[in-house]
Amino acid sequence: MNSYVNMGVGALLGTVFVLMSVSIASEGIFHSGEPEKEGFAIVAEETGGEAAGGEAPAAVPIATLLATADAGAGETVFKKCASCHTPEKGGPNKVGPGLWDIVNRPIASHEGFSYSAGMTTFSEGHKVVWDYDHLNFFLEAPKKHVPGTAMGFAGLKKNDERANLIAYLRTLSD
């Protein structure tokens, strides 16, 4: 055999020996026993509704919420929307359409904006406008209210935030 081959095989065997020795030594030093129970327990509070075995709390009508809504607070909530929508009259479309005069505007009707197939289908099937109820449901969970929408926003779960935002959107008109 060639001496270079012997030297290569020796180096390979030496490397394997060193790696195995380090592995055995580190297992002895840093040994961790088997856990009694695999995984972690996720503890979540049950807050009424279906989680406690009862029925879900009744939804508060948007008209009731709008009676105490604050458009100024809604302007603050709108900051979550501002990365994709513009509030100005004649403002440019961004990822989403401009929201000037959105309240009572026909759904998927903003000129110059290419709506997703889900939103277009929803508007064709219902022939409705963005009234307070539709805005309320859509802002709570966009993908649930309009399946197939491209809007990636998770939604506003708090009733007062939605009411304040809708009150602010109402101010965006002539």
RAMOGI-V282525 format. One record per residue. RES is the residue in one letter. SS is DSSP state (@ for helix, = for strand, . for the rest). Layout:
RES	SS
RES	SS
This chain:
M	.
N	.
S	@
Y	@
V	@
N	@
M	@
G	@
V	@
G	@
A	@
L	@
L	@
G	@
T	@
V	@
F	@
V	@
L	@
M	@
S	@
V	@
S	@
I	@
A	@
S	@
E	@
G	@
I	@
F	.
H	.
S	.
G	.
E	.
P	.
E	.
K	.
E	.
G	.
F	.
A	.
I	.
V	.
A	.
E	.
E	.
T	.
G	.
G	@
E	@
A	@
A	@
G	.
G	.
E	.
A	.
P	.
A	.
A	.
V	.
P	.
I	@
A	@
T	@
L	@
L	@
A	@
T	.
A	.
D	.
A	@
G	@
A	@
G	@
E	@
T	@
V	@
F	@
K	@
K	@
C	.
A	.
S	.
C	.
H	.
T	.
P	.
E	.
K	.
G	.
G	.
P	.
N	.
K	.
V	.
G	.
P	.
G	.
L	.
W	.
D	.
I	.
V	.
N	.
R	.
P	=
I	.
A	.
S	.
H	.
E	.
G	.
F	.
S	.
Y	.
S	.
A	@
G	@
M	@
T	@
T	@
F	@
S	@
E	@
G	@
H	@
K	.
V	.
V	=
W	.
D	.
Y	@
D	@
H	@
L	@
N	@
F	@
F	@
L	@
E	@
A	.
P	@
K	@
K	@
H	@
V	.
P	.
G	.
T	.
A	.
M	.
G	.
F	.
A	.
G	.
L	.
K	.
K	.
N	@
D	@
E	@
R	@
A	@
N	@
L	@
I	@
A	@
Y	@
L	@
R	@
T	@
L	.
S	.
D	.
